[in-house]
Amino acid sequence: MKKLTVYLWVFILFILSGYTACYAKSSSTTLTIMTENYPPLNFEKDGKVTGQATEVVEELLKKTGTRGHIQMIPWEKGYDAILNKPNSALFTTVMTTERKKLFQWVGPISILETNFYGLKGSSIEIKTLEDAKKVKAIATVAGYYTEQILKKEGFTNIQSFPDEESAVRKLLNGEVQLMIDGNTAMPAILKKVGANLDNVENVFTVSTDLAYIAFSKNTSPYLVALWQEKLDAMKHDGSFDRIYTKWFPDQTPPGIFQMMTEEYPPITFIKERKVAGFATDIVRQIASRLKVKDNIRLTSWKNAYNMASLHPNVILFSAERTPQREKLFQWVGPVGKNNAILYAKKGSGIKINNLEDAKKVKAIATTTDWFTEQYLKSKGFTNLISSKDPAENLRQLINGKVQLSIFTDLTIPEIAKNAGYSMNDLQPVYTVSQTYFYIAISKDTPPNVVKAWQTELDKLKKDGTFEKIYKSYVPNANMDGLVQ
């Protein structure tokens, strides 16, 4: 037995020495490290490459003991190099669906947001893209990607300007209510016109991209893993945040995990410029217990969903666990439940006994991309009228443009209030389904992370914290199926 134990230890030491040798060999590799001119992330000053992302990469070179120096080159040349040459890296590279499988990734090292900016202290509160469509005027720059986003989303209240300086002056003068621009560009634009970030504030995030260090496929995976390990360590010890806030003092740095949600009261919503809601509070409790930094961002559902579908370590909440989504994410929960109900206008006389009856009405209003719409589509409904604004669905119902509309029992009171109606104007005619919603964690996230989140959620339920939070928002909630 002793002999077997000795052999086992020799084997373990052999394996460990092999890993150590691989790491030592990898960290001594000379890397070709490239970036493009993209201030304030990367730019040249006094003959030296500097910037937020550059400082992070320089620190990682030291911490990993990797040989190499940063060179500024055209983006196309750098991209071609990491496609074809070993031991090459390009930053700051945005991960996309097309690029994801082409490279190895370390990050995120920067977060690139397209935001609506308003004057600091203004009373404008944007909770959804539909809210932004209601303001008088939004400044855009002619031909810019940001302007194209709004046009694609059907915005008709944009005022187009020839450059960013002209647009921001209109915002500062109060001639427009919002301006759309990127978080990395806005500080420099304000500086050019003699202002600074104290004059404006981000009122809503339209889209989010995460930027990484992209390594060529034939770079040692041990080296890439070492770089990621050291970056995560920087995020734990605060050195990453210190670099980030030096360049972006008013922004939340990208942590190891990105937590994303949407406006969906009482589950998640904005209250006094802070993300609230019972699912939000539950996520915060879990994150706090796991010592995960609170960086919850509220954005559109489409943006949040796309983030979780693409990137590792994204926490998306809350999400209905439907058959269509089951294999797209890893799941922690349940954190809540609701009933999907078909509502008619009070006094309409409409009676629905089953889904086949509902298919026979002229029109049903649904909310674009919500699970309720997906569910009816999966059941073969062809009489759906889709709108991005749930309040608009209710208005169509009350005005007689549709005969039915589908909402959940948790969210309909707030939707009715926002639309200028009350629950007395509505009549529930058929419960389509009862579903549970969850915290969805991106598929590429390590399974041990998902297990840890589920374990902490179970503890919240066991010690009474979960029910206390839930009932503080929904006092008469039925907890059957939610708490063991």
Secondary structure as GFF3:
##gff-version 3
##sequence-region A 1 484
A	DSSP	alpha_helix	2	27	.	.	.	ID=ss1
A	DSSP	beta_strand	32	35	.	.	.	ID=ss2
A	DSSP	beta_strand	43	45	.	.	.	ID=ss3
A	DSSP	beta_strand	48	50	.	.	.	ID=ss4
A	DSSP	alpha_helix	52	64	.	.	.	ID=ss5
A	DSSP	beta_strand	70	72	.	.	.	ID=ss6
A	DSSP	alpha_helix	75	84	.	.	.	ID=ss7
A	DSSP	beta_strand	88	94	.	.	.	ID=ss8
A	DSSP	alpha_helix	97	100	.	.	.	ID=ss9
A	DSSP	beta_strand	104	119	.	.	.	ID=ss10
A	DSSP	alpha_helix	129	132	.	.	.	ID=ss11
A	DSSP	beta_strand	138	141	.	.	.	ID=ss12
A	DSSP	alpha_helix	145	152	.	.	.	ID=ss13
A	DSSP	beta_strand	158	161	.	.	.	ID=ss14
A	DSSP	alpha_helix	164	172	.	.	.	ID=ss15
A	DSSP	beta_strand	178	182	.	.	.	ID=ss16
A	DSSP	alpha_helix	186	192	.	.	.	ID=ss17
A	DSSP	three_ten_helix	197	199	.	.	.	ID=ss18
A	DSSP	beta_strand	200	215	.	.	.	ID=ss19
A	DSSP	alpha_helix	221	237	.	.	.	ID=ss20
A	DSSP	alpha_helix	239	247	.	.	.	ID=ss21
A	DSSP	beta_strand	258	261	.	.	.	ID=ss22
A	DSSP	beta_strand	269	271	.	.	.	ID=ss23
A	DSSP	beta_strand	274	276	.	.	.	ID=ss24
A	DSSP	alpha_helix	278	289	.	.	.	ID=ss25
A	DSSP	beta_strand	297	298	.	.	.	ID=ss26
A	DSSP	alpha_helix	301	310	.	.	.	ID=ss27
A	DSSP	beta_strand	314	320	.	.	.	ID=ss28
A	DSSP	beta_strand	329	345	.	.	.	ID=ss29
A	DSSP	alpha_helix	355	359	.	.	.	ID=ss30
A	DSSP	beta_strand	364	367	.	.	.	ID=ss31
A	DSSP	alpha_helix	371	378	.	.	.	ID=ss32
A	DSSP	beta_strand	384	387	.	.	.	ID=ss33
A	DSSP	alpha_helix	390	398	.	.	.	ID=ss34
A	DSSP	beta_strand	404	408	.	.	.	ID=ss35
A	DSSP	alpha_helix	412	418	.	.	.	ID=ss36
A	DSSP	three_ten_helix	423	425	.	.	.	ID=ss37
A	DSSP	beta_strand	426	442	.	.	.	ID=ss38
A	DSSP	alpha_helix	447	462	.	.	.	ID=ss39
A	DSSP	alpha_helix	465	473	.	.	.	ID=ss40
###
